[in-house]
Amino acid sequence: MPYRKRSMLALAALLLSLAACGGSGTANPTDSTSSSGPTQPAGIGGSSDVAPTDDPAVTPGDTGVGGASGVCSLVTAQELDSIFGVTGHTTQVIPGPPDTCDIQLDSAPSAAFVYTPNGGRTIFDLLAGGADAEAVGGIGNDAFYSSETLLLVIAEGDAMLSIAVLDEGRTEEERLELMKQIGMIAAGRM
């Protein structure tokens, strides 16, 4: 199965499982952090009905823990540009629970985060027990990479963040390195 399709299916499955466990946060679709202006995302596994806004109350670095604005503030579009080595990333909140940050480059999915600020540790512990979960040191309180879902999952306190990089032009190892860079920044803001 192609990487992007497998990653989107994994993210969709994770979203459903987290929602079944109670998820987190409040629905507040007010984040549109961008280095080149907001765009309507293609969405994760389909289109999103969440339109970008220019809400001045939402700024990069405003983690808004528990709110929809928090997920895309964990790593800004400018930081993503630096990590990926290319400019033009845009971010769009897809409110949950759990909240998702859809990251696009030239109107195509580039990466995504799924954030559970409360109750995430319990879910993390369950997922980390999977046969394909490989511990990743130095990120958050705990982290693991799943070779089956192609996700980096981070626990910081009671919060959990799942990261996917959807760039099919890169090897799995290169995508994992990008996820680690993203995770290092995000864990400090969780």
C-alpha positions as CSV (number, residue, x, y, z in Angstrom):
1,M,0.0,0.0,0.0
2,P,1.5,3.4,-0.8
3,Y,2.9,5.4,2.1
4,R,0.5,8.3,2.0
5,K,-2.6,6.1,1.8
6,R,-1.3,3.9,4.7
7,S,-0.4,7.0,6.8
8,M,-3.8,8.6,6.2
9,L,-5.6,5.4,7.1
10,A,-3.5,5.1,10.3
11,L,-4.3,8.7,11.2
12,A,-8.0,8.1,10.6
13,A,-7.9,5.0,12.7
14,L,-6.0,6.9,15.5
15,L,-8.6,9.7,15.4
16,L,-11.5,7.2,15.7
17,S,-9.8,5.3,18.6
18,L,-9.0,8.5,20.4
19,A,-12.5,9.8,19.9
20,A,-13.9,6.5,21.3
21,C,-11.7,7.0,24.4
22,G,-13.0,10.5,25.0
23,G,-10.5,12.6,23.1
24,S,-9.7,16.1,24.3
25,G,-10.2,19.7,23.8
26,T,-12.9,22.0,22.6
27,A,-13.9,22.6,19.1
28,N,-12.7,26.1,18.2
29,P,-11.7,26.3,14.5
30,T,-9.8,29.5,14.7
31,D,-6.2,28.6,13.8
32,S,-4.7,29.4,10.5
33,T,-1.0,29.7,10.9
34,S,0.9,30.2,7.6
35,S,4.0,31.5,6.1
36,S,2.3,32.3,2.8
37,G,-1.3,32.9,3.8
38,P,-4.1,30.5,4.7
39,T,-5.4,28.0,2.2
40,Q,-8.3,25.6,2.3
41,P,-6.8,22.2,3.0
42,A,-7.5,19.0,1.1
43,G,-7.8,17.5,4.6
44,I,-6.6,14.3,6.1
45,G,-8.2,11.5,4.1
46,G,-10.8,13.8,2.5
47,S,-11.9,17.4,2.5
48,S,-12.4,19.5,5.6
49,D,-15.3,21.8,6.2
50,V,-13.3,24.0,8.5
51,A,-12.5,27.2,6.8
52,P,-9.3,29.1,7.7
53,T,-9.8,32.4,9.6
54,D,-7.6,35.4,10.4
55,D,-8.4,35.5,14.1
56,P,-5.9,37.9,15.7
57,A,-6.3,36.1,19.0
58,V,-4.5,33.0,17.6
59,T,-0.8,33.4,17.3
60,P,2.1,30.9,16.8
61,G,3.3,29.8,20.2
62,D,-0.1,30.1,21.7
63,T,-0.5,26.5,22.8
64,G,-4.1,27.0,24.1
65,V,-3.8,23.6,25.8
66,G,-7.1,21.8,25.3
67,G,-8.3,24.1,22.6
68,A,-8.3,23.6,18.9
69,S,-5.8,26.5,18.4
70,G,-3.1,24.5,20.4
71,V,-2.4,21.7,17.9
72,C,-1.1,23.9,15.1
73,S,0.8,26.1,17.5
74,L,3.0,23.2,18.7
75,V,5.1,23.7,15.6
76,T,4.7,26.8,13.4
77,A,4.6,27.0,9.6
78,Q,7.9,28.8,9.7
79,E,9.5,26.1,11.8
80,L,8.1,23.5,9.4
81,D,9.6,25.4,6.4
82,S,13.0,25.2,8.2
83,I,12.7,21.5,9.0
84,F,11.6,20.5,5.5
85,G,14.0,22.9,3.8
86,V,11.3,24.5,1.6
87,T,9.0,27.5,2.2
88,G,5.3,27.7,1.8
89,H,3.8,25.4,4.5
90,T,0.4,26.2,5.8
91,T,-1.4,24.7,8.8
92,Q,-5.1,24.2,9.4
93,V,-6.9,23.0,12.5
94,I,-9.4,20.2,12.1
95,P,-11.1,20.3,15.5
96,G,-11.8,17.1,17.3
97,P,-11.6,15.7,19.8
98,P,-8.9,15.0,19.3
99,D,-7.7,18.0,17.4
100,T,-5.7,17.6,14.2
101,C,-3.3,19.9,12.4
102,D,-3.3,19.4,8.7
103,I,0.0,20.7,7.2
104,Q,0.0,21.4,3.5
105,L,2.6,22.5,1.0
106,D,1.4,23.8,-2.3
107,S,-2.2,22.6,-1.5
108,A,-1.0,19.0,-1.0
109,P,-0.8,17.2,2.4
110,S,2.8,17.3,3.8
111,A,2.3,16.2,7.4
112,A,-0.2,16.0,10.2
113,F,-0.4,16.1,14.0
114,V,-3.1,14.6,16.2
115,Y,-3.0,16.1,19.7
116,T,-4.7,14.8,22.9
117,P,-3.8,17.2,25.7
118,N,-5.7,15.4,28.4
119,G,-5.8,11.6,29.0
120,G,-3.3,10.9,26.2
121,R,-0.9,9.1,28.5
122,T,-3.3,6.2,28.9
123,I,-3.7,5.9,25.2
124,F,0.0,6.2,24.6
125,D,0.7,3.4,27.0
126,L,-1.7,1.1,25.2
127,L,-0.3,1.9,21.7
128,A,3.4,1.7,22.9
129,G,2.7,-1.9,23.8
130,G,2.2,-2.8,20.2
131,A,4.6,-5.3,18.6
132,D,5.8,-2.8,16.0
133,A,6.4,0.1,18.6
134,E,10.1,1.0,18.7
135,A,11.1,3.3,21.6
136,V,12.6,6.7,20.5
137,G,14.7,8.4,23.1
138,G,15.2,12.1,23.8
139,I,11.7,13.3,22.8
140,G,9.1,14.2,25.5
141,N,8.7,12.0,28.5
142,D,8.4,9.0,26.2
143,A,8.1,8.4,22.4
144,F,7.9,5.5,20.0
145,Y,7.8,5.0,16.3
146,S,5.4,2.5,14.7
147,S,6.7,0.9,11.5
148,E,3.1,-0.3,10.8
149,T,1.3,3.0,11.0
150,L,4.4,5.1,10.2
151,L,3.7,7.5,13.1
152,L,5.9,9.0,15.7
153,V,3.9,9.1,19.0
154,I,5.0,11.3,21.9
155,A,3.9,11.5,25.5
156,E,4.6,14.5,27.6
157,G,2.9,14.5,31.0
158,D,-0.8,13.5,30.3
159,A,-0.7,14.7,26.7
160,M,0.0,12.7,23.6
161,L,0.9,13.8,20.1
162,S,1.0,11.7,16.9
163,I,3.0,12.9,14.0
164,A,3.0,11.7,10.4
165,V,5.1,13.0,7.5
166,L,3.4,12.3,4.2
167,D,6.2,13.0,1.7
168,E,6.3,9.9,-0.6
169,G,9.5,11.3,-2.2
170,R,11.5,10.5,1.0
171,T,12.5,7.2,2.5
172,E,10.9,6.0,5.7
173,E,14.2,6.8,7.5
174,E,14.2,10.4,6.2
175,R,10.5,10.8,7.1
176,L,11.3,9.5,10.6
177,E,14.1,12.0,11.0
178,L,11.7,14.8,10.0
179,M,9.2,13.6,12.5
180,K,11.8,13.6,15.2
181,Q,12.7,17.2,14.5
182,I,9.1,18.2,14.6
183,G,8.6,16.2,17.8
184,M,11.5,17.9,19.5
185,I,9.9,21.3,19.0
186,A,6.4,20.1,19.7
187,A,7.2,18.3,23.0
188,G,8.6,21.5,24.5
189,R,5.2,23.1,23.9
190,M,2.9,20.3,24.9
